[in-house]
Amino acid sequence: MISLLFHPWTKYVVLMMLAIGLTTYGIHSLKQEAVKEVEHKATVDALRRVENAVRSGDAVDVSPDGLRKSDGHRRD
């Protein structure tokens, strides 16, 4: 068993395992970063939509006379 540690191929196997591990770690971290970015953009978009809805709701004239004003749509 100890003789395998001093085998000429051992350093190549170790280097290959290290390269595979670093590549896997790099891909995993890039994927997590991309997911966070997409979630952040979705959250910003949702907040923007909510703010726009609140602003448009606040702009409605809800006084008794304002509710009877014509909105330009014909109803039969």
Backbone torsions as a table, in degrees:
resi	resn	phi	psi	omega
1	MET	NA	-44.3	179.5
2	ILE	-67.2	-28.6	179.8
3	SER	-64.4	-25.8	177.6
4	LEU	-67.7	-28.7	179.1
5	LEU	-66.5	-28.2	-177.0
6	PHE	-104.4	11.3	179.1
7	HIS	-70.9	145.6	-177.8
8	PRO	-61.2	-27.8	-178.1
9	TRP	-83.9	-10.5	-174.6
10	THR	-61.2	-42.2	-178.4
11	LYS	-65.7	-34.2	178.6
12	TYR	-70.0	-38.7	177.7
13	VAL	-64.9	-43.0	179.4
14	VAL	-64.8	-43.3	178.3
15	LEU	-63.6	-39.0	179.2
16	MET	-66.7	-41.5	178.2
17	MET	-65.1	-39.2	178.1
18	LEU	-64.4	-43.0	179.1
19	ALA	-64.0	-42.5	178.6
20	ILE	-64.5	-41.7	178.8
21	GLY	-63.5	-45.4	179.1
22	LEU	-65.5	-39.0	177.6
23	THR	-64.1	-44.4	178.7
24	THR	-62.8	-43.1	178.3
25	TYR	-62.7	-43.2	179.8
26	GLY	-62.7	-44.5	179.2
27	ILE	-64.3	-42.4	-179.5
28	HIS	-63.2	-43.5	-178.8
29	SER	-69.1	-37.6	176.8
30	LEU	-64.9	-38.9	178.8
31	LYS	-64.8	-43.4	178.7
32	GLN	-63.0	-40.2	179.4
33	GLU	-64.6	-40.9	179.1
34	ALA	-65.5	-40.2	178.9
35	VAL	-64.5	-42.4	178.4
36	LYS	-62.4	-40.2	179.9
37	GLU	-64.8	-43.2	179.7
38	VAL	-65.8	-42.5	178.3
39	GLU	-63.7	-38.5	178.6
40	HIS	-64.2	-44.5	179.1
41	LYS	-63.6	-38.9	178.3
42	ALA	-65.7	-39.6	178.7
43	THR	-66.0	-43.1	178.5
44	VAL	-62.3	-41.7	179.3
45	ASP	-65.4	-41.7	179.1
46	ALA	-64.6	-42.1	177.9
47	LEU	-64.9	-38.5	178.0
48	ARG	-62.9	-42.1	179.4
49	ARG	-65.2	-40.4	179.0
50	VAL	-65.2	-43.2	178.4
51	GLU	-61.2	-41.9	178.4
52	ASN	-64.7	-38.5	179.0
53	ALA	-67.0	-39.8	178.7
54	VAL	-66.0	-43.6	179.1
55	ARG	-61.7	-43.3	-179.0
56	SER	-69.9	-32.1	177.2
57	GLY	-70.9	-35.0	178.3
58	ASP	-70.7	-23.1	-177.4
59	ALA	-81.7	-6.3	-178.7
60	VAL	-77.2	134.8	177.7
61	ASP	-83.4	108.7	-176.1
62	VAL	-104.9	14.8	175.1
63	SER	-68.7	159.2	-179.3
64	PRO	-56.8	-38.0	178.3
65	ASP	-75.1	-31.7	-179.1
66	GLY	-69.9	-29.2	179.5
67	LEU	-72.1	-22.4	-179.0
68	ARG	-92.2	-4.1	179.7
69	LYS	-67.6	148.9	177.8
70	SER	-74.7	136.5	177.9
71	ASP	-96.9	5.0	177.2
72	GLY	92.7	-2.0	178.5
73	HIS	-101.2	135.3	180.0
74	ARG	-87.9	130.1	178.6
75	ARG	-125.1	136.0	-178.9
76	ASP	-94.3	NA	NA
